[in-house]
Amino acid sequence: MSGFVCPGCKVESQIFPPVSGGATKMCQDMDVPMLAKVPLEPNLLISCEKGKCYMAEAPESITAKRFAEIVQKIKES
Ligand SMILES: [Zn+2]
């Protein structure tokens, strides 16, 4: 998880900024692709707890768009 999406204003912020390169550097070091940075988003948890697909529930959300990035990158690989 990377960042946090405020459930009120939907703005993404970095609550745990990577001070030593984070997952991006880890992916480079391990020679694996960075698929996407998925933020913590309380509405994702609520959707999951209801058994709902968040990509269908909130397709315009930052998190759903990041999941779509992951799917697209896997399809292209
Ligand atoms: Zn806010």
N, CA, C, O and the ligand as a Tripos MOL2 file, in Angstrom:
@<TRIPOS>MOLECULE
protein
  309   307    78     0     0
PROTEIN
NO_CHARGES

@<TRIPOS>ATOM
      1 N           0.8480   -1.1690    0.0000 N.3       1 MET1
      2 CA          0.0000    0.0000    0.0000 C.3       1 MET1
      3 C           0.8950    1.2340    0.0000 C.2       1 MET1
      4 O           1.9670    1.2430    0.6060 O.2       1 MET1
      5 N           0.4410    2.2600   -0.6820 N.am      2 SER2
      6 CA          1.2180    3.4790   -0.7870 C.3       2 SER2
      7 C           0.2640    4.6640   -0.7670 C.2       2 SER2
      8 O          -0.5890    4.7860   -1.6470 O.2       2 SER2
      9 N           0.3950    5.5160    0.2010 N.am      3 GLY3
     10 CA         -0.4680    6.6740    0.2790 C.3       3 GLY3
     11 C          -1.7760    6.3740    0.9880 C.2       3 GLY3
     12 O          -2.0290    5.2530    1.4310 O.2       3 GLY3
     13 N          -2.5880    7.3950    1.0790 N.am      4 PHE4
     14 CA         -3.8800    7.3050    1.7610 C.3       4 PHE4
     15 C          -4.8650    8.1860    1.0100 C.2       4 PHE4
     16 O          -4.5480    9.3280    0.6780 O.2       4 PHE4
     17 N          -6.0420    7.6720    0.7430 N.am      5 VAL5
     18 CA         -7.0830    8.4780    0.0930 C.3       5 VAL5
     19 C          -8.1140    8.8650    1.1430 C.2       5 VAL5
     20 O          -8.7830    8.0100    1.7240 O.2       5 VAL5
     21 N          -8.2290   10.1670    1.3750 N.am      6 CYS6
     22 CA         -9.1830   10.6900    2.3580 C.3       6 CYS6
     23 C         -10.6070   10.3660    1.8870 C.2       6 CYS6
     24 O         -10.9760   10.6980    0.7610 O.2       6 CYS6
     25 N         -11.4100    9.7190    2.7470 N.am      7 PRO7
     26 CA        -12.7810    9.3940    2.3350 C.3       7 PRO7
     27 C         -13.6630   10.6300    2.1730 C.2       7 PRO7
     28 O         -14.7200   10.5540    1.5460 O.2       7 PRO7
     29 N         -13.2410   11.7700    2.7330 N.am      8 GLY8
     30 CA        -14.0320   12.9920    2.6080 C.3       8 GLY8
     31 C         -13.8050   13.6890    1.2850 C.2       8 GLY8
     32 O         -14.7360   13.8660    0.5000 O.2       8 GLY8
     33 N         -12.5550   14.0900    1.0340 N.am      9 CYS9
     34 CA        -12.2600   14.8910   -0.1560 C.3       9 CYS9
     35 C         -11.6340   14.0880   -1.2920 C.2       9 CYS9
     36 O         -11.4040   14.6270   -2.3750 O.2       9 CYS9
     37 N         -11.3530   12.7910   -1.0530 N.am     10 LYS10
     38 CA        -10.8120   11.8780   -2.0830 C.3      10 LYS10
     39 C          -9.4000   12.2490   -2.5380 C.2      10 LYS10
     40 O          -8.9350   11.7770   -3.5760 O.2      10 LYS10
     41 N          -8.7270   13.0850   -1.7690 N.am     11 VAL11
     42 CA         -7.3520   13.4670   -2.1200 C.3      11 VAL11
     43 C          -6.3860   12.4180   -1.5800 C.2      11 VAL11
     44 O          -6.5220   11.9570   -0.4470 O.2      11 VAL11
     45 N          -5.4110   12.0480   -2.4050 N.am     12 GLU12
     46 CA         -4.4000   11.0820   -1.9960 C.3      12 GLU12
     47 C          -3.2280   11.8310   -1.3700 C.2      12 GLU12
     48 O          -2.7570   12.8290   -1.9150 O.2      12 GLU12
     49 N          -2.7640   11.3460   -0.2290 N.am     13 SER13
     50 CA         -1.5840   11.9330    0.3970 C.3      13 SER13
     51 C          -0.6470   10.8280    0.8520 C.2      13 SER13
     52 O          -1.0590    9.6940    1.0970 O.2      13 SER13
     53 N           0.6130   11.1880    0.9570 N.am     14 GLN14
     54 CA          1.6250   10.2140    1.3820 C.3      14 GLN14
     55 C           1.7580   10.3020    2.8940 C.2      14 GLN14
     56 O           2.3490   11.2490    3.4130 O.2      14 GLN14
     57 N           1.2130    9.3260    3.5980 N.am     15 ILE15
     58 CA          1.2970    9.3540    5.0580 C.3      15 ILE15
     59 C           2.5610    8.6660    5.5570 C.2      15 ILE15
     60 O           3.0110    8.9240    6.6740 O.2      15 ILE15
     61 N           3.1310    7.7970    4.7400 N.am     16 PHE16
     62 CA          4.4000    7.1580    5.0760 C.3      16 PHE16
     63 C           5.3480    7.3500    3.8940 C.2      16 PHE16
     64 O           5.5670    6.4200    3.1170 O.2      16 PHE16
     65 N           5.9110    8.5540    3.7550 N.am     17 PRO17
     66 CA          6.7930    8.7770    2.6020 C.3      17 PRO17
     67 C           7.9950    7.8330    2.6320 C.2      17 PRO17
     68 O           8.6090    7.6370    3.6810 O.2      17 PRO17
     69 N           8.3290    7.2460    1.4750 N.am     18 PRO18
     70 CA          9.4700    6.3310    1.4440 C.3      18 PRO18
     71 C          10.7730    7.1100    1.6110 C.2      18 PRO18
     72 O          11.1360    7.9130    0.7510 O.2      18 PRO18
     73 N          11.4630    6.8730    2.7020 N.am     19 VAL19
     74 CA         12.6950    7.6160    2.9710 C.3      19 VAL19
     75 C          13.9200    6.9380    2.3580 C.2      19 VAL19
     76 O          14.9720    7.5610    2.2090 O.2      19 VAL19
     77 N          13.7790    5.6670    2.0060 N.am     20 SER20
     78 CA         14.9330    4.9720    1.4340 C.3      20 SER20
     79 C          14.6060    4.3700    0.0730 C.2      20 SER20
     80 O          15.2320    3.3990   -0.3520 O.2      20 SER20
     81 N          13.6230    4.9520   -0.6050 N.am     21 GLY21
     82 CA         13.2920    4.5010   -1.9490 C.3      21 GLY21
     83 C          12.0240    3.6770   -2.0230 C.2      21 GLY21
     84 O          11.4080    3.5720   -3.0830 O.2      21 GLY21
     85 N          11.6310    3.0890   -0.8990 N.am     22 GLY22
     86 CA         10.3760    2.3470   -0.8420 C.3      22 GLY22
     87 C          10.2940    1.1880   -1.8290 C.2      22 GLY22
     88 O          11.3000    0.6000   -2.2270 O.2      22 GLY22
     89 N           9.0700    0.8870   -2.2010 N.am     23 ALA23
     90 CA          8.8150   -0.2520   -3.0900 C.3      23 ALA23
     91 C           9.4030   -0.0320   -4.4800 C.2      23 ALA23
     92 O           9.7850   -0.9910   -5.1500 O.2      23 ALA23
     93 N           9.4790    1.2270   -4.9180 N.am     24 THR24
     94 CA         10.0620    1.5050   -6.2310 C.3      24 THR24
     95 C          11.5100    1.0380   -6.2750 C.2      24 THR24
     96 O          11.9210    0.3760   -7.2280 O.2      24 THR24
     97 N          12.2820    1.3770   -5.2520 N.am     25 LYS25
     98 CA         13.6760    0.9570   -5.2000 C.3      25 LYS25
     99 C          13.7800   -0.5630   -5.0200 C.2      25 LYS25
    100 O          14.6410   -1.2100   -5.6160 O.2      25 LYS25
    101 N          12.8970   -1.1170   -4.1930 N.am     26 MET26
    102 CA         12.9230   -2.5600   -3.9770 C.3      26 MET26
    103 C          12.6880   -3.2960   -5.3040 C.2      26 MET26
    104 O          13.3610   -4.2840   -5.5970 O.2      26 MET26
    105 N          11.7350   -2.8140   -6.0990 N.am     27 CYS27
    106 CA         11.4640   -3.4430   -7.3960 C.3      27 CYS27
    107 C          12.6880   -3.3350   -8.3130 C.2      27 CYS27
    108 O          13.0330   -4.2830   -9.0180 O.2      27 CYS27
    109 N          13.3360   -2.1690   -8.2930 N.am     28 GLN28
    110 CA         14.5440   -2.0030   -9.1130 C.3      28 GLN28
    111 C          15.6370   -2.9550   -8.6400 C.2      28 GLN28
    112 O          16.2840   -3.6140   -9.4540 O.2      28 GLN28
    113 N          15.8410   -3.0280   -7.3350 N.am     29 ASP29
    114 CA         16.8770   -3.9040   -6.7800 C.3      29 ASP29
    115 C          16.6050   -5.3670   -7.1090 C.2      29 ASP29
    116 O          17.5330   -6.1380   -7.3540 O.2      29 ASP29
    117 N          15.3220   -5.7460   -7.1130 N.am     30 MET30
    118 CA         14.9560   -7.1540   -7.3480 C.3      30 MET30
    119 C          14.6830   -7.4370   -8.8220 C.2      30 MET30
    120 O          14.3710   -8.5670   -9.1980 O.2      30 MET30
    121 N          14.8030   -6.3900   -9.6640 N.am     31 ASP31
    122 CA         14.5620   -6.5170  -11.0960 C.3      31 ASP31
    123 C          13.1690   -7.0920  -11.3970 C.2      31 ASP31
    124 O          13.0050   -7.9900  -12.2230 O.2      31 ASP31
    125 N          12.1910   -6.5440  -10.7030 N.am     32 VAL32
    126 CA         10.7950   -6.9040  -10.9670 C.3      32 VAL32
    127 C          10.0270   -5.6140  -11.2620 C.2      32 VAL32
    128 O          10.4060   -4.5470  -10.7800 O.2      32 VAL32
    129 N           8.9590   -5.7030  -12.0440 N.am     33 PRO33
    130 CA          8.2350   -4.4790  -12.3880 C.3      33 PRO33
    131 C           7.4240   -3.9280  -11.2190 C.2      33 PRO33
    132 O           6.8850   -4.6770  -10.4040 O.2      33 PRO33
    133 N           7.3520   -2.6020  -11.1590 N.am     34 MET34
    134 CA          6.4310   -1.9320  -10.2280 C.3      34 MET34
    135 C           5.1000   -1.8830  -10.9500 C.2      34 MET34
    136 O           4.9650   -1.1830  -11.9540 O.2      34 MET34
    137 N           4.1230   -2.6120  -10.4580 N.am     35 LEU35
    138 CA          2.8440   -2.6910  -11.1550 C.3      35 LEU35
    139 C           1.9840   -1.4550  -10.8940 C.2      35 LEU35
    140 O           1.3690   -0.9250  -11.8200 O.2      35 LEU35
    141 N           1.9340   -0.9990   -9.6600 N.am     36 ALA36
    142 CA          1.1810    0.2090   -9.3190 C.3      36 ALA36
    143 C           1.3530    0.4820   -7.8390 C.2      36 ALA36
    144 O           1.7510   -0.3930   -7.0700 O.2      36 ALA36
    145 N           1.0500    1.6990   -7.4570 N.am     37 LYS37
    146 CA          1.0550    2.0710   -6.0430 C.3      37 LYS37
    147 C          -0.3970    2.1820   -5.5950 C.2      37 LYS37
    148 O          -1.0920    3.1370   -5.9440 O.2      37 LYS37
    149 N          -0.8460    1.2090   -4.8250 N.am     38 VAL38
    150 CA         -2.2390    1.1630   -4.3800 C.3      38 VAL38
    151 C          -2.3380    1.8210   -3.0120 C.2      38 VAL38
    152 O          -1.6930    1.3790   -2.0610 O.2      38 VAL38
    153 N          -3.1440    2.8770   -2.9070 N.am     39 PRO39
    154 CA         -3.2520    3.5830   -1.6290 C.3      39 PRO39
    155 C          -4.1940    2.8890   -0.6470 C.2      39 PRO39
    156 O          -5.0520    2.0910   -1.0230 O.2      39 PRO39
    157 N          -4.0000    3.2210    0.6060 N.am     40 LEU40
    158 CA         -4.9840    2.8500    1.6170 C.3      40 LEU40
    159 C          -6.2240    3.6890    1.3390 C.2      40 LEU40
    160 O          -6.1360    4.9110    1.2240 O.2      40 LEU40
    161 N          -7.3650    3.0460    1.2310 N.am     41 GLU41
    162 CA         -8.5960    3.7900    0.9710 C.3      41 GLU41
    163 C          -9.7170    3.1470    1.7790 C.2      41 GLU41
    164 O         -10.1480    2.0360    1.4720 O.2      41 GLU41
    165 N         -10.1920    3.8460    2.8150 N.am     42 PRO42
    166 CA        -11.2210    3.2600    3.6770 C.3      42 PRO42
    167 C         -12.4380    2.7390    2.9080 C.2      42 PRO42
    168 O         -13.0220    1.7300    3.3050 O.2      42 PRO42
    169 N         -12.8250    3.3910    1.8350 N.am     43 ASN43
    170 CA        -13.9870    2.9260    1.0730 C.3      43 ASN43
    171 C         -13.7290    1.5790    0.4000 C.2      43 ASN43
    172 O         -14.6710    0.8340    0.1310 O.2      43 ASN43
    173 N         -12.4660    1.2610    0.1260 N.am     44 LEU44
    174 CA        -12.1310   -0.0640   -0.4150 C.3      44 LEU44
    175 C         -12.4390   -1.1250    0.6360 C.2      44 LEU44
    176 O         -13.0170   -2.1640    0.3200 O.2      44 LEU44
    177 N         -12.0600   -0.8690    1.8660 N.am     45 LEU45
    178 CA        -12.3270   -1.8210    2.9510 C.3      45 LEU45
    179 C         -13.8320   -2.0280    3.1200 C.2      45 LEU45
    180 O         -14.2960   -3.1580    3.2710 O.2      45 LEU45
    181 N         -14.5840   -0.9360    3.0950 N.am     46 ILE46
    182 CA        -16.0400   -1.0390    3.2570 C.3      46 ILE46
    183 C         -16.6350   -1.8800    2.1390 C.2      46 ILE46
    184 O         -17.5060   -2.7180    2.3740 O.2      46 ILE46
    185 N         -16.1590   -1.6520    0.9240 N.am     47 SER47
    186 CA        -16.6470   -2.4110   -0.2230 C.3      47 SER47
    187 C         -16.3210   -3.8930   -0.0700 C.2      47 SER47
    188 O         -17.1640   -4.7550   -0.3190 O.2      47 SER47
    189 N         -15.0840   -4.1780    0.3460 N.am     48 CYS48
    190 CA        -14.6640   -5.5740    0.5350 C.3      48 CYS48
    191 C         -15.5010   -6.2510    1.6120 C.2      48 CYS48
    192 O         -15.9080   -7.4030    1.4610 O.2      48 CYS48
    193 N         -15.7530   -5.5410    2.6840 N.am     49 GLU49
    194 CA        -16.5340   -6.1280    3.7810 C.3      49 GLU49
    195 C         -17.9670   -6.4260    3.3590 C.2      49 GLU49
    196 O         -18.6110   -7.3020    3.9360 O.2      49 GLU49
    197 N         -18.4700   -5.7090    2.3640 N.am     50 LYS50
    198 CA        -19.8100   -5.9690    1.8350 C.3      50 LYS50
    199 C         -19.7950   -7.0260    0.7370 C.2      50 LYS50
    200 O         -20.8410   -7.4120    0.2160 O.2      50 LYS50
    201 N         -18.5830   -7.4920    0.3900 N.am     51 GLY51
    202 CA        -18.4590   -8.4820   -0.6720 C.3      51 GLY51
    203 C         -18.6660   -7.8840   -2.0510 C.2      51 GLY51
    204 O         -19.0050   -8.5960   -2.9960 O.2      51 GLY51
    205 N         -18.4630   -6.5860   -2.1690 N.am     52 LYS52
    206 CA        -18.6710   -5.8980   -3.4420 C.3      52 LYS52
    207 C         -17.3290   -5.6770   -4.1490 C.2      52 LYS52
    208 O         -16.2890   -5.5310   -3.5070 O.2      52 LYS52
    209 N         -17.3760   -5.6550   -5.4580 N.am     53 CYS53
    210 CA        -16.1800   -5.3770   -6.2650 C.3      53 CYS53
    211 C         -15.9660   -3.8600   -6.2970 C.2      53 CYS53
    212 O         -16.8070   -3.1170   -6.8020 O.2      53 CYS53
    213 N         -14.8380   -3.4150   -5.7560 N.am     54 TYR54
    214 CA        -14.6060   -1.9700   -5.6730 C.3      54 TYR54
    215 C         -14.4340   -1.3400   -7.0470 C.2      54 TYR54
    216 O         -14.7870   -0.1780   -7.2480 O.2      54 TYR54
    217 N         -13.9010   -2.0920   -7.9830 N.am     55 MET55
    218 CA        -13.7230   -1.5420   -9.3310 C.3      55 MET55
    219 C         -15.0710   -1.2730   -9.9890 C.2      55 MET55
    220 O         -15.1840   -0.3910  -10.8410 O.2      55 MET55
    221 N         -16.0950   -2.0350   -9.5930 N.am     56 ALA56
    222 CA        -17.4460   -1.7850  -10.1100 C.3      56 ALA56
    223 C         -18.1570   -0.7330   -9.2590 C.2      56 ALA56
    224 O         -18.9260    0.0770   -9.7750 O.2      56 ALA56
    225 N         -17.8910   -0.7530   -7.9540 N.am     57 GLU57
    226 CA        -18.5370    0.1860   -7.0320 C.3      57 GLU57
    227 C         -18.0430    1.6190   -7.2310 C.2      57 GLU57
    228 O         -18.8280    2.5650   -7.1850 O.2      57 GLU57
    229 N         -16.7350    1.7700   -7.4530 N.am     58 ALA58
    230 CA        -16.1330    3.1120   -7.5390 C.3      58 ALA58
    231 C         -15.0770    3.1470   -8.6400 C.2      58 ALA58
    232 O         -13.8930    3.3410   -8.3680 O.2      58 ALA58
    233 N         -15.5160    2.9550   -9.8940 N.am     59 PRO59
    234 CA        -14.5310    2.8540  -10.9880 C.3      59 PRO59
    235 C         -13.6970    4.1130  -11.1920 C.2      59 PRO59
    236 O         -12.6070    4.0410  -11.7610 O.2      59 PRO59
    237 N         -14.1860    5.2580  -10.7400 N.am     60 GLU60
    238 CA        -13.4390    6.5060  -10.9130 C.3      60 GLU60
    239 C         -12.5130    6.8100   -9.7330 C.2      60 GLU60
    240 O         -11.8240    7.8300   -9.7290 O.2      60 GLU60
    241 N         -12.4960    5.9250   -8.7330 N.am     61 SER61
    242 CA        -11.6420    6.1580   -7.5670 C.3      61 SER61
    243 C         -10.1690    5.9330   -7.9290 C.2      61 SER61
    244 O          -9.8430    5.2010   -8.8640 O.2      61 SER61
    245 N          -9.3080    6.5770   -7.1680 N.am     62 ILE62
    246 CA         -7.8650    6.4140   -7.3840 C.3      62 ILE62
    247 C          -7.4830    4.9460   -7.2660 C.2      62 ILE62
    248 O          -6.7150    4.4270   -8.0760 O.2      62 ILE62
    249 N          -8.0190    4.2880   -6.2580 N.am     63 THR63
    250 CA         -7.6510    2.8930   -6.0150 C.3      63 THR63
    251 C          -8.1000    1.9810   -7.1590 C.2      63 THR63
    252 O          -7.3350    1.1270   -7.6050 O.2      63 THR63
    253 N          -9.3200    2.1560   -7.6310 N.am     64 ALA64
    254 CA         -9.7960    1.3230   -8.7430 C.3      64 ALA64
    255 C          -8.9380    1.5520   -9.9840 C.2      64 ALA64
    256 O          -8.6540    0.6120  -10.7270 O.2      64 ALA64
    257 N          -8.5270    2.7900  -10.2090 N.am     65 LYS65
    258 CA         -7.6740    3.0940  -11.3660 C.3      65 LYS65
    259 C          -6.3130    2.4180  -11.2220 C.2      65 LYS65
    260 O          -5.7410    1.9590  -12.2110 O.2      65 LYS65
    261 N          -5.7920    2.3540   -9.9940 N.am     66 ARG66
    262 CA         -4.5030    1.6730   -9.7820 C.3      66 ARG66
    263 C          -4.6520    0.1730  -10.0090 C.2      66 ARG66
    264 O          -3.7690   -0.4550  -10.5940 O.2      66 ARG66
    265 N          -5.7620   -0.4060   -9.5500 N.am     67 PHE67
    266 CA         -5.9990   -1.8270   -9.8130 C.3      67 PHE67
    267 C          -6.0560   -2.0640  -11.3210 C.2      67 PHE67
    268 O          -5.5230   -3.0550  -11.8190 O.2      67 PHE67
    269 N          -6.7040   -1.1500  -12.0440 N.am     68 ALA68
    270 CA         -6.7880   -1.2820  -13.5000 C.3      68 ALA68
    271 C          -5.3940   -1.2130  -14.1320 C.2      68 ALA68
    272 O          -5.1110   -1.9190  -15.1000 O.2      68 ALA68
    273 N          -4.5200   -0.3500  -13.5760 N.am     69 GLU69
    274 CA         -3.1290   -0.2770  -14.0560 C.3      69 GLU69
    275 C          -2.4430   -1.6290  -13.9110 C.2      69 GLU69
    276 O          -1.7460   -2.0870  -14.8170 O.2      69 GLU69
    277 N          -2.6500   -2.2620  -12.7590 N.am     70 ILE70
    278 CA         -2.0350   -3.5750  -12.5080 C.3      70 ILE70
    279 C          -2.5190   -4.5850  -13.5430 C.2      70 ILE70
    280 O          -1.7230   -5.3170  -14.1300 O.2      70 ILE70
    281 N          -3.8240   -4.6150  -13.7580 N.am     71 VAL71
    282 CA         -4.3960   -5.5660  -14.7270 C.3      71 VAL71
    283 C          -3.8060   -5.3090  -16.1070 C.2      71 VAL71
    284 O          -3.4200   -6.2430  -16.8090 O.2      71 VAL71
    285 N          -3.7380   -4.0260  -16.4940 N.am     72 GLN72
    286 CA         -3.2260   -3.6900  -17.8230 C.3      72 GLN72
    287 C          -1.7620   -4.1020  -17.9670 C.2      72 GLN72
    288 O          -1.3800   -4.6530  -19.0000 O.2      72 GLN72
    289 N          -0.9480   -3.8490  -16.9640 N.am     73 LYS73
    290 CA          0.4730   -4.1980  -17.0480 C.3      73 LYS73
    291 C           0.6580   -5.7070  -17.1150 C.2      73 LYS73
    292 O           1.5430   -6.1900  -17.8200 O.2      73 LYS73
    293 N          -0.1600   -6.4500  -16.3950 N.am     74 ILE74
    294 CA         -0.0570   -7.9120  -16.4510 C.3      74 ILE74
    295 C          -0.4730   -8.4210  -17.8260 C.2      74 ILE74
    296 O           0.1440   -9.3330  -18.3760 O.2      74 ILE74
    297 N          -1.5350   -7.8150  -18.3790 N.am     75 LYS75
    298 CA         -1.9930   -8.2210  -19.7170 C.3      75 LYS75
    299 C          -0.9210   -7.9520  -20.7710 C.2      75 LYS75
    300 O          -0.7860   -8.7060  -21.7340 O.2      75 LYS75
    301 N          -0.1560   -6.8620  -20.5820 N.am     76 GLU76
    302 CA          0.8730   -6.4900  -21.5630 C.3      76 GLU76
    303 C           2.1470   -7.3080  -21.4150 C.2      76 GLU76
    304 O           2.9790   -7.3340  -22.3220 O.2      76 GLU76
    305 N           2.3020   -7.9760  -20.2760 N.am     77 SER77
    306 CA          3.5770   -8.7030  -20.0440 C.3      77 SER77
    307 C           3.5530  -10.1010  -20.6580 C.2      77 SER77
    308 O           4.5340  -10.8370  -20.5560 O.2      77 SER77
    309 ZN         -9.8960   15.1210    2.9980 Zn       78 ZN78
@<TRIPOS>BOND
     1     1     2 1
     2     2     3 1
     3     3     4 2
     4     3     5 am
     5     5     6 1
     6     6     7 1
     7     7     8 2
     8     7     9 am
     9     9    10 1
    10    10    11 1
    11    11    12 2
    12    11    13 am
    13    13    14 1
    14    14    15 1
    15    15    16 2
    16    15    17 am
    17    17    18 1
    18    18    19 1
    19    19    20 2
    20    19    21 am
    21    21    22 1
    22    22    23 1
    23    23    24 2
    24    23    25 am
    25    25    26 1
    26    26    27 1
    27    27    28 2
    28    27    29 am
    29    29    30 1
    30    30    31 1
    31    31    32 2
    32    31    33 am
    33    33    34 1
    34    34    35 1
    35    35    36 2
    36    35    37 am
    37    37    38 1
    38    38    39 1
    39    39    40 2
    40    39    41 am
    41    41    42 1
    42    42    43 1
    43    43    44 2
    44    43    45 am
    45    45    46 1
    46    46    47 1
    47    47    48 2
    48    47    49 am
    49    49    50 1
    50    50    51 1
    51    51    52 2
    52    51    53 am
    53    53    54 1
    54    54    55 1
    55    55    56 2
    56    55    57 am
    57    57    58 1
    58    58    59 1
    59    59    60 2
    60    59    61 am
    61    61    62 1
    62    62    63 1
    63    63    64 2
    64    63    65 am
    65    65    66 1
    66    66    67 1
    67    67    68 2
    68    67    69 am
    69    69    70 1
    70    70    71 1
    71    71    72 2
    72    71    73 am
    73    73    74 1
    74    74    75 1
    75    75    76 2
    76    75    77 am
    77    77    78 1
    78    78    79 1
    79    79    80 2
    80    79    81 am
    81    81    82 1
    82    82    83 1
    83    83    84 2
    84    83    85 am
    85    85    86 1
    86    86    87 1
    87    87    88 2
    88    87    89 am
    89    89    90 1
    90    90    91 1
    91    91    92 2
    92    91    93 am
    93    93    94 1
    94    94    95 1
    95    95    96 2
    96    95    97 am
    97    97    98 1
    98    98    99 1
    99    99   100 2
   100    99   101 am
   101   101   102 1
   102   102   103 1
   103   103   104 2
   104   103   105 am
   105   105   106 1
   106   106   107 1
   107   107   108 2
   108   107   109 am
   109   109   110 1
   110   110   111 1
   111   111   112 2
   112   111   113 am
   113   113   114 1
   114   114   115 1
   115   115   116 2
   116   115   117 am
   117   117   118 1
   118   118   119 1
   119   119   120 2
   120   119   121 am
   121   121   122 1
   122   122   123 1
   123   123   124 2
   124   123   125 am
   125   125   126 1
   126   126   127 1
   127   127   128 2
   128   127   129 am
   129   129   130 1
   130   130   131 1
   131   131   132 2
   132   131   133 am
   133   133   134 1
   134   134   135 1
   135   135   136 2
   136   135   137 am
   137   137   138 1
   138   138   139 1
   139   139   140 2
   140   139   141 am
   141   141   142 1
   142   142   143 1
   143   143   144 2
   144   143   145 am
   145   145   146 1
   146   146   147 1
   147   147   148 2
   148   147   149 am
   149   149   150 1
   150   150   151 1
   151   151   152 2
   152   151   153 am
   153   153   154 1
   154   154   155 1
   155   155   156 2
   156   155   157 am
   157   157   158 1
   158   158   159 1
   159   159   160 2
   160   159   161 am
   161   161   162 1
   162   162   163 1
   163   163   164 2
   164   163   165 am
   165   165   166 1
   166   166   167 1
   167   167   168 2
   168   167   169 am
   169   169   170 1
   170   170   171 1
   171   171   172 2
   172   171   173 am
   173   173   174 1
   174   174   175 1
   175   175   176 2
   176   175   177 am
   177   177   178 1
   178   178   179 1
   179   179   180 2
   180   179   181 am
   181   181   182 1
   182   182   183 1
   183   183   184 2
   184   183   185 am
   185   185   186 1
   186   186   187 1
   187   187   188 2
   188   187   189 am
   189   189   190 1
   190   190   191 1
   191   191   192 2
   192   191   193 am
   193   193   194 1
   194   194   195 1
   195   195   196 2
   196   195   197 am
   197   197   198 1
   198   198   199 1
   199   199   200 2
   200   199   201 am
   201   201   202 1
   202   202   203 1
   203   203   204 2
   204   203   205 am
   205   205   206 1
   206   206   207 1
   207   207   208 2
   208   207   209 am
   209   209   210 1
   210   210   211 1
   211   211   212 2
   212   211   213 am
   213   213   214 1
   214   214   215 1
   215   215   216 2
   216   215   217 am
   217   217   218 1
   218   218   219 1
   219   219   220 2
   220   219   221 am
   221   221   222 1
   222   222   223 1
   223   223   224 2
   224   223   225 am
   225   225   226 1
   226   226   227 1
   227   227   228 2
   228   227   229 am
   229   229   230 1
   230   230   231 1
   231   231   232 2
   232   231   233 am
   233   233   234 1
   234   234   235 1
   235   235   236 2
   236   235   237 am
   237   237   238 1
   238   238   239 1
   239   239   240 2
   240   239   241 am
   241   241   242 1
   242   242   243 1
   243   243   244 2
   244   243   245 am
   245   245   246 1
   246   246   247 1
   247   247   248 2
   248   247   249 am
   249   249   250 1
   250   250   251 1
   251   251   252 2
   252   251   253 am
   253   253   254 1
   254   254   255 1
   255   255   256 2
   256   255   257 am
   257   257   258 1
   258   258   259 1
   259   259   260 2
   260   259   261 am
   261   261   262 1
   262   262   263 1
   263   263   264 2
   264   263   265 am
   265   265   266 1
   266   266   267 1
   267   267   268 2
   268   267   269 am
   269   269   270 1
   270   270   271 1
   271   271   272 2
   272   271   273 am
   273   273   274 1
   274   274   275 1
   275   275   276 2
   276   275   277 am
   277   277   278 1
   278   278   279 1
   279   279   280 2
   280   279   281 am
   281   281   282 1
   282   282   283 1
   283   283   284 2
   284   283   285 am
   285   285   286 1
   286   286   287 1
   287   287   288 2
   288   287   289 am
   289   289   290 1
   290   290   291 1
   291   291   292 2
   292   291   293 am
   293   293   294 1
   294   294   295 1
   295   295   296 2
   296   295   297 am
   297   297   298 1
   298   298   299 1
   299   299   300 2
   300   299   301 am
   301   301   302 1
   302   302   303 1
   303   303   304 2
   304   303   305 am
   305   305   306 1
   306   306   307 1
   307   307   308 2
@<TRIPOS>SUBSTRUCTURE
     1 MET1         2 RESIDUE 1 A MET
     2 SER2         6 RESIDUE 1 A SER
     3 GLY3        10 RESIDUE 1 A GLY
     4 PHE4        14 RESIDUE 1 A PHE
     5 VAL5        18 RESIDUE 1 A VAL
     6 CYS6        22 RESIDUE 1 A CYS
     7 PRO7        26 RESIDUE 1 A PRO
     8 GLY8        30 RESIDUE 1 A GLY
     9 CYS9        34 RESIDUE 1 A CYS
    10 LYS10       38 RESIDUE 1 A LYS
    11 VAL11       42 RESIDUE 1 A VAL
    12 GLU12       46 RESIDUE 1 A GLU
    13 SER13       50 RESIDUE 1 A SER
    14 GLN14       54 RESIDUE 1 A GLN
    15 ILE15       58 RESIDUE 1 A ILE
    16 PHE16       62 RESIDUE 1 A PHE
    17 PRO17       66 RESIDUE 1 A PRO
    18 PRO18       70 RESIDUE 1 A PRO
    19 VAL19       74 RESIDUE 1 A VAL
    20 SER20       78 RESIDUE 1 A SER
    21 GLY21       82 RESIDUE 1 A GLY
    22 GLY22       86 RESIDUE 1 A GLY
    23 ALA23       90 RESIDUE 1 A ALA
    24 THR24       94 RESIDUE 1 A THR
    25 LYS25       98 RESIDUE 1 A LYS
    26 MET26      102 RESIDUE 1 A MET
    27 CYS27      106 RESIDUE 1 A CYS
    28 GLN28      110 RESIDUE 1 A GLN
    29 ASP29      114 RESIDUE 1 A ASP
    30 MET30      118 RESIDUE 1 A MET
    31 ASP31      122 RESIDUE 1 A ASP
    32 VAL32      126 RESIDUE 1 A VAL
    33 PRO33      130 RESIDUE 1 A PRO
    34 MET34      134 RESIDUE 1 A MET
    35 LEU35      138 RESIDUE 1 A LEU
    36 ALA36      142 RESIDUE 1 A ALA
    37 LYS37      146 RESIDUE 1 A LYS
    38 VAL38      150 RESIDUE 1 A VAL
    39 PRO39      154 RESIDUE 1 A PRO
    40 LEU40      158 RESIDUE 1 A LEU
    41 GLU41      162 RESIDUE 1 A GLU
    42 PRO42      166 RESIDUE 1 A PRO
    43 ASN43      170 RESIDUE 1 A ASN
    44 LEU44      174 RESIDUE 1 A LEU
    45 LEU45      178 RESIDUE 1 A LEU
    46 ILE46      182 RESIDUE 1 A ILE
    47 SER47      186 RESIDUE 1 A SER
    48 CYS48      190 RESIDUE 1 A CYS
    49 GLU49      194 RESIDUE 1 A GLU
    50 LYS50      198 RESIDUE 1 A LYS
    51 GLY51      202 RESIDUE 1 A GLY
    52 LYS52      206 RESIDUE 1 A LYS
    53 CYS53      210 RESIDUE 1 A CYS
    54 TYR54      214 RESIDUE 1 A TYR
    55 MET55      218 RESIDUE 1 A MET
    56 ALA56      222 RESIDUE 1 A ALA
    57 GLU57      226 RESIDUE 1 A GLU
    58 ALA58      230 RESIDUE 1 A ALA
    59 PRO59      234 RESIDUE 1 A PRO
    60 GLU60      238 RESIDUE 1 A GLU
    61 SER61      242 RESIDUE 1 A SER
    62 ILE62      246 RESIDUE 1 A ILE
    63 THR63      250 RESIDUE 1 A THR
    64 ALA64      254 RESIDUE 1 A ALA
    65 LYS65      258 RESIDUE 1 A LYS
    66 ARG66      262 RESIDUE 1 A ARG
    67 PHE67      266 RESIDUE 1 A PHE
    68 ALA68      270 RESIDUE 1 A ALA
    69 GLU69      274 RESIDUE 1 A GLU
    70 ILE70      278 RESIDUE 1 A ILE
    71 VAL71      282 RESIDUE 1 A VAL
    72 GLN72      286 RESIDUE 1 A GLN
    73 LYS73      290 RESIDUE 1 A LYS
    74 ILE74      294 RESIDUE 1 A ILE
    75 LYS75      298 RESIDUE 1 A LYS
    76 GLU76      302 RESIDUE 1 A GLU
    77 SER77      306 RESIDUE 1 A SER
    78 ZN78       309 GROUP 0 **** ****
